[in-house]
Amino acid sequence: MRRRAPAAPAARRPLRAFLALGVLGIALRLLLFWVNPPQNSFDNHFEPILWIMQYGSIPPKNALWQSYQPPVFYVLSAGVGVVVSYLGATMAVFLKSLQFVSCLFGILTLVVTYKILERVSLSNSARLVAFGCVCFLTRHIYQGAMHSNDTLSNFGVALCVWLMLEARERGFPPLRSALLGLAIVITLFTKYNAFVVLPVLAMLLVTVRPGGSGVTPRRLAAVWGLAFVIPVLVLAAYCVSNLRHYGHALPWNTAIFDPTKTQPRAPGGLSFFTFKPWEFIAMPILTPQNLDSFWTMLHGGMWFDTEPKFLPILDPDVSRWVAYYSWIRGEQPFPGVIGWTPLTHFSGSAMIALGLIPLALMLAGLARWAIKTARTRSAADIGLAIFPVLLLTNAAGIVYLTMRSPVFSSIKPTYLLNCLPAWAVLIGWGWEALEPHARSRRVAAIALVALFALVTLHVLMIVAARGFRMAWQV
């Protein structure tokens, strides 16, 4: 066998940059997981896991607040719980081990997103910028430190997108089509918002023509059956069973807890047609004055802890945070004073402001793809519609949820993380649009470096406030 020639220094440079970003992104997620108490999360997902471990069965949909959710995360976590319990773990170690499941899938999502970016035609600099935005996306870092089924859902969607691209590249061989179908079935049962994989797959398949790239009519029919029809039938059977037992195809336990009856709202109502980022730049946390704009709340929460879970660690003025959370739960009026330091306030405002750069790049990338596709109408460009479809269907799902329950807890930026691969690819396309314009590219690069540095500083401040100690309990 011939010895492979060493890569040229110029070729190794981008690889080192990607590796550095990946290592930093993983390190930030591990550090925040290390210091975050297991109970510090938006919802209690431990109850269904403990039920499975105790009774050996999935809890009824109406038994617990979170048991209405699809069961994959809970079954997987219960398996981890059984193993660590068998090894003699204390309750603290048991809870921290379950929390690490979320962290692990957040890290794996970074890896799969990088693999997706490799399969899309992008310049090295555009791919690097896109991957950097994912690595330093504050909301994804936060979520990896919290115990929930969200990071498993994000990973499942990203894995399905990667398998779709790989299967298409290989001409949809039956075995890979079956593997894709299995991944889609599992992903559908992680969380309701993971259903976005179905329209994405449908868009991919309708753009495929028999005879192109080695795709025979038989293979195309096979992938429709194995990867789309079978998962849809499995999901339909699940919905029919839910209808029979609970009266709803997709149950939601508002009988146990209904956010619309407790959470505060904007006095003038909620708008889906405004975007006012200056409101959260001025006050980067939920207040009665900034609950009125759907898109503004989504953007602000992508880059800072606007529905605070980590700010109390940074600024532990207990009395102020107790008063603030009483308002969040609808128990008392807004206290009017936030328990944070000027540095925390400034960093939050700056991160939300600088977060407008990735947003602008994403929108530019979306426009660039649409214009190019309309102009060329090439099969390759049309096939890339899976990324805009993923972004738009994910956002549409959050709009639907908010219309059903018009309170801030429905507008969680976490729910938007299922479109992370599309977000990254669109940012890459947007950066390519900037590449011919040296001055604009330089300004955007400086802003992104500043954003990444602020995110790193923010996470390290939280870690330092906990004394770099592993948190077992609040």
C-alpha positions in Angstrom: 0.0 0.0 0.0 1.2 3.5 -0.8 1.7 5.9 2.1 -0.7 8.8 1.8 1.2 12.0 1.1 0.9 14.5 4.0 -1.6 17.3 3.4 -0.2 20.7 2.3 -0.1 23.3 5.1 -2.7 25.4 3.2 -5.0 22.5 3.1 -4.5 21.7 6.8 -5.3 25.3 7.9 -9.1 25.1 7.4 -9.2 21.7 9.1 -7.4 23.1 12.2 -9.9 26.1 12.3 -12.9 23.8 12.2 -11.3 21.6 14.9 -10.6 24.6 17.1 -14.2 25.8 16.8 -15.6 22.4 17.5 -13.4 21.9 20.5 -14.4 25.3 21.9 -18.1 24.6 21.2 -18.0 21.2 23.0 -16.0 22.6 25.9 -18.5 25.4 26.5 -21.4 22.8 26.5 -19.5 20.5 28.9 -18.6 23.3 31.3 -22.1 24.6 31.5 -23.4 21.1 32.0 -20.8 20.6 34.8 -22.0 23.5 36.9 -25.8 23.5 36.1 -27.9 21.8 38.8 -30.0 18.9 37.3 -33.3 20.6 38.4 -32.5 23.8 36.6 -34.6 23.3 33.5 -37.8 24.5 32.0 -39.8 21.4 32.8 -39.6 18.3 35.0 -38.7 15.4 32.6 -37.5 13.2 35.4 -41.0 12.0 36.4 -41.7 9.9 33.3 -38.3 8.4 33.5 -38.7 7.4 37.1 -42.2 6.0 36.3 -40.7 3.7 33.6 -37.9 2.6 35.9 -40.4 1.8 38.7 -43.3 0.2 36.8 -41.5 -1.1 33.7 -44.0 0.6 31.3 -44.5 3.9 29.6 -46.8 6.1 31.7 -50.3 7.0 30.4 -50.4 10.2 28.5 -52.5 11.9 31.2 -50.7 10.6 34.2 -48.0 13.3 34.5 -47.5 16.7 33.1 -44.8 15.7 30.6 -46.0 12.2 29.9 -48.0 13.3 26.9 -44.7 13.7 25.1 -43.5 10.9 22.7 -41.6 8.3 24.6 -38.2 7.8 23.0 -36.2 10.2 25.2 -37.8 8.7 28.4 -37.2 5.1 27.4 -33.6 5.9 26.5 -33.0 7.8 29.7 -34.7 5.1 31.8 -32.2 2.6 30.3 -29.3 4.9 31.4 -30.9 5.2 34.8 -31.2 1.5 35.2 -27.5 1.1 34.4 -26.2 3.8 36.8 -28.6 2.6 39.5 -27.3 -1.0 39.1 -23.8 0.4 39.6 -24.8 1.9 42.9 -25.1 5.6 42.0 -26.5 8.0 44.5 -29.6 10.0 43.6 -27.4 13.0 42.9 -25.2 11.0 40.5 -28.3 9.4 39.0 -29.9 12.8 38.2 -26.6 14.2 36.8 -26.2 11.1 34.6 -29.6 11.7 33.1 -28.8 15.4 32.6 -25.6 14.3 30.6 -27.8 12.5 28.1 -29.1 15.9 27.0 -25.5 17.3 26.9 -24.3 14.4 24.8 -26.9 14.7 22.2 -26.3 18.5 22.0 -22.6 17.7 21.3 -23.5 15.0 18.7 -25.7 17.6 16.9 -22.7 19.8 16.4 -20.8 16.9 14.8 -23.7 16.0 12.5 -24.3 19.6 11.5 -20.6 19.8 10.5 -21.1 16.7 8.4 -24.1 18.3 6.7 -22.1 21.5 6.0 -19.4 19.3 4.4 -22.0 17.8 2.0 -23.3 21.2 0.8 -21.3 23.2 -1.8 -19.8 26.1 0.2 -16.5 27.9 0.3 -14.2 27.1 3.2 -14.8 30.5 4.8 -18.6 30.3 4.4 -18.5 26.8 6.0 -16.3 28.0 8.8 -18.6 31.0 9.6 -21.7 28.8 9.5 -20.1 26.2 11.8 -18.9 28.9 14.2 -22.4 30.3 14.5 -23.6 26.9 15.5 -20.8 26.3 18.0 -21.4 29.6 19.7 -25.2 29.7 19.5 -26.0 30.6 23.1 -29.4 28.9 23.2 -27.9 25.6 22.0 -25.3 25.9 24.7 -27.9 26.5 27.4 -30.1 23.7 26.2 -27.2 21.2 26.3 -26.9 21.8 30.0 -30.6 21.2 30.8 -32.3 17.9 31.2 -35.0 17.7 28.4 -35.9 15.9 25.2 -35.1 18.9 23.0 -31.4 18.0 22.3 -32.4 14.5 21.3 -35.0 15.9 19.0 -32.5 18.3 17.5 -30.0 15.5 17.0 -32.7 13.3 15.4 -33.7 15.9 12.9 -30.1 16.7 12.0 -29.2 13.0 11.6 -32.2 12.5 9.3 -31.2 15.4 7.1 -27.6 14.0 6.9 -29.0 10.6 6.0 -31.2 12.1 3.3 -28.3 13.9 1.7 -26.1 10.8 1.8 -28.9 8.5 0.5 -29.6 10.8 -2.4 -25.9 11.1 -3.2 -25.7 7.3 -3.5 -28.9 6.9 -5.5 -31.1 5.7 -2.7 -29.9 2.1 -2.2 -32.6 0.1 -0.4 -30.5 -0.5 2.7 -29.8 3.2 3.2 -33.5 4.0 2.5 -34.5 1.5 5.2 -32.0 3.1 7.6 -33.3 6.5 6.8 -36.9 5.3 7.5 -35.8 3.8 10.8 -34.1 7.1 11.8 -37.3 9.1 10.9 -39.6 6.8 12.9 -37.4 7.2 16.0 -37.1 10.9 15.5 -40.9 11.3 15.1 -41.2 9.9 18.6 -38.8 12.2 20.3 -41.0 15.4 20.3 -44.0 16.8 18.4 -41.9 19.5 16.7 -39.6 16.8 15.2 -42.5 16.1 12.7 -40.7 18.6 10.5 -38.6 15.7 9.1 -41.7 14.5 7.0 -42.2 17.7 4.9 -38.4 17.9 4.5 -38.2 14.3 3.2 -41.2 14.9 0.9 -39.5 18.0 -0.6 -36.3 16.0 -1.2 -38.1 13.1 -2.9 -40.4 15.2 -5.1 -37.3 16.9 -6.6 -35.8 13.5 -7.6 -36.4 12.3 -11.1 -35.8 8.6 -12.1 -32.7 8.1 -14.2 -30.7 10.9 -12.6 -27.7 10.1 -10.4 -28.4 6.4 -10.7 -31.9 6.6 -9.2 -34.0 3.9 -10.9 -37.8 4.0 -10.7 -37.7 1.0 -8.5 -35.3 2.6 -6.1 -37.4 5.8 -6.0 -40.5 3.8 -5.2 -38.7 1.9 -2.5 -37.4 5.0 -0.8 -40.9 6.6 -0.8 -42.2 3.4 0.8 -39.4 2.7 3.3 -38.5 6.2 4.4 -41.8 8.1 4.0 -44.9 5.9 3.8 -44.0 3.5 6.6 -43.1 6.3 9.1 -46.3 8.1 8.3 -48.3 4.9 8.9 -46.6 4.3 12.2 -47.3 7.9 13.2 -50.9 7.5 12.1 -51.3 4.3 14.2 -49.9 6.2 17.2 -52.4 9.1 16.6 -55.3 6.6 16.3 -54.4 4.9 19.5 -54.2 8.3 21.3 -57.6 9.2 19.9 -59.1 6.0 21.2 -57.6 6.3 24.7 -57.3 10.0 25.3 -59.7 11.7 22.8 -56.8 13.6 21.1 -54.4 12.5 18.3 -51.6 14.4 20.0 -52.4 14.9 23.7 -51.4 18.0 25.6 -51.9 17.9 29.4 -53.4 21.3 29.9 -55.8 19.7 32.4 -52.8 19.3 34.6 -51.1 22.6 33.9 -52.3 25.3 31.5 -49.8 28.1 30.9 -52.4 30.4 29.4 -54.1 30.6 32.8 -51.1 31.7 34.8 -48.4 33.4 32.6 -48.4 37.2 32.1 -49.1 38.6 28.7 -48.6 41.9 26.9 -51.4 44.4 27.6 -52.0 45.0 23.9 -51.8 41.4 22.8 -49.2 39.4 20.8 -48.2 40.4 17.2 -46.8 38.0 14.6 -46.0 41.0 12.2 -43.5 43.0 14.2 -39.8 42.8 14.8 -38.4 45.1 17.4 -34.9 43.9 18.5 -34.2 47.2 20.2 -36.6 46.3 23.0 -34.5 43.3 24.1 -31.3 45.2 23.4 -32.5 47.8 25.9 -33.7 45.2 28.4 -32.5 41.7 27.6 -35.0 39.8 29.8 -38.7 39.2 29.7 -40.7 42.2 31.1 -44.3 43.3 30.7 -43.1 45.8 28.0 -41.5 43.2 25.6 -44.1 40.4 25.5 -45.8 41.7 22.5 -43.7 40.7 19.5 -43.3 37.0 18.5 -40.2 37.3 16.3 -38.5 39.7 18.7 -38.8 37.2 21.6 -37.5 34.4 19.4 -34.5 36.3 18.3 -33.6 37.7 21.8 -33.8 34.2 23.4 -31.5 32.7 20.8 -28.6 34.7 22.1 -29.3 35.4 25.8 -31.1 34.0 28.8 -34.2 36.1 28.4 -36.4 33.6 30.2 -33.8 33.4 33.0 -32.4 30.1 34.1 -28.7 30.9 34.4 -28.8 34.6 35.3 -29.7 33.8 39.0 -26.3 31.9 39.1 -24.5 35.0 37.9 -26.3 37.4 40.2 -27.7 35.5 43.1 -29.8 38.2 44.8 -32.3 35.8 46.0 -35.0 38.2 47.0 -35.1 39.9 43.6 -35.2 36.7 41.7 -37.9 35.3 43.9 -40.0 38.3 43.1 -39.2 38.0 39.4 -40.2 34.4 39.2 -43.4 35.1 41.1 -44.3 37.4 38.2 -43.3 34.8 35.6 -45.7 32.3 37.3 -48.5 34.9 37.4 -48.5 35.1 41.2 -47.5 38.8 41.7 -47.1 42.0 39.7 -43.8 42.7 38.0 -41.2 43.7 40.6 -39.7 46.4 38.5 -36.1 45.6 39.5 -33.9 42.9 38.0 -31.2 41.3 40.2 -28.2 41.6 37.9 -25.0 43.6 37.5 -24.2 46.2 34.8 -21.8 43.7 33.2 -24.5 41.1 32.8 -26.9 43.6 31.5 -24.4 44.9 28.9 -23.3 41.4 27.8 -26.9 40.4 27.2 -27.7 43.5 25.2 -24.5 43.2 23.2 -25.1 39.5 22.4 -28.6 40.2 21.2 -27.5 43.1 19.1 -24.6 41.2 17.5 -26.9 38.2 17.0 -28.5 40.3 14.3 -25.5 39.5 12.0 -26.2 35.7 11.8 -29.9 36.6 11.3 -29.0 38.9 8.4 -26.7 36.3 6.9 -29.4 33.7 7.2 -32.0 35.9 5.4 -29.4 36.8 2.8 -28.7 33.1 2.2 -32.4 32.4 1.9 -32.9 35.2 -0.6 -29.8 34.1 -2.6 -31.0 30.6 -2.9 -34.5 31.7 -4.0 -33.2 34.1 -6.6 -30.6 31.6 -8.0 -33.2 28.7 -8.1 -35.8 30.9 -9.9 -33.1 32.0 -12.4 -31.5 28.6 -13.1 -34.3 26.1 -12.2 -31.6 23.5 -12.0 -32.3 20.2 -10.2 -29.4 20.7 -7.9 -30.7 24.1 -6.6 -34.2 22.8 -6.4 -33.0 19.8 -4.3 -31.5 22.2 -1.8 -35.1 23.4 -1.0 -35.0 20.9 1.9 -33.1 23.6 4.0 -35.6 26.5 3.4 -38.5 23.9 4.0 -36.9 22.8 7.3 -36.5 26.4 8.5 -40.0 27.5 7.4 -41.9 24.4 8.7 -40.1 24.6 12.1 -41.0 28.3 12.4 -44.6 27.5 11.3 -44.9 24.9 14.1 -43.9 27.5 16.7 -46.4 30.0 15.3 -49.2 27.3 15.5 -48.3 26.5 19.1 -48.3 30.2 20.0 -51.6 30.7 18.4 -53.0 27.8 20.4 -51.3 29.0 23.6 -50.4 32.7 23.2 -47.9 33.1 26.1 -44.2 33.5 26.3 -43.5 29.8 27.1 -44.8 28.8 23.7 -42.2 31.1 22.1 -39.2 29.3 23.3 -36.2 29.7 21.0 -35.3 26.1 22.0 -38.1 24.9 19.7 -36.3 26.6 16.8 -33.2 24.5 17.2 -34.6 21.6 15.1 -33.8 23.7 12.1 -30.1 24.1 13.1 -28.8 22.4 10.0 -30.9 24.7 7.7 -29.9 27.8 9.8 -26.2 26.9 9.4 -26.4 26.2 5.6 -28.4 29.5 5.0 -25.8 31.4 7.0 -23.1 29.9 4.8 -24.9 30.9 1.6 -25.4 34.4 3.1 -21.6 34.6 3.8 -20.9 33.6 0.2 -23.0 36.6 -1.0 -20.7 38.8 1.1 -17.4 37.4 -0.1 -17.0 39.7 -3.2 -17.5 42.8 -0.9 -14.3 43.1 1.2 -15.5 45.9 3.4 -18.8 44.4 4.3 -17.2 41.0 4.8 -14.6 42.5 7.2 -17.3 44.3 9.3 -19.3 41.1 9.6 -16.3 39.1 10.5 -15.3 41.5 13.3 -18.9 41.4 14.6 -19.0 37.6 14.6 -15.7 37.4 16.4 -17.0 39.8 19.0 -20.2 37.8 19.4 -18.3 34.5 19.8 -16.0 36.1 22.4 -19.0 37.5 24.4 -20.7 34.1 24.3 -17.5 32.5 25.6 -17.1 35.1 28.3 -20.8 34.8 29.3 -20.6 31.0 29.8 -17.3 31.3 31.6 -18.8 33.9 34.0 -21.6 31.4 34.9 -19.1 28.6 35.4 -16.8 30.8 37.5 -19.8 32.0 39.6 -20.4 28.3 40.5 -16.7 28.0 41.4 -16.1 25.5 38.6 -17.7 22.8 40.8 -20.0 20.1 39.5 -23.5 21.0 40.6 -25.5 18.1 42.0 -28.5 20.0 43.3 -29.8 23.6 43.6 
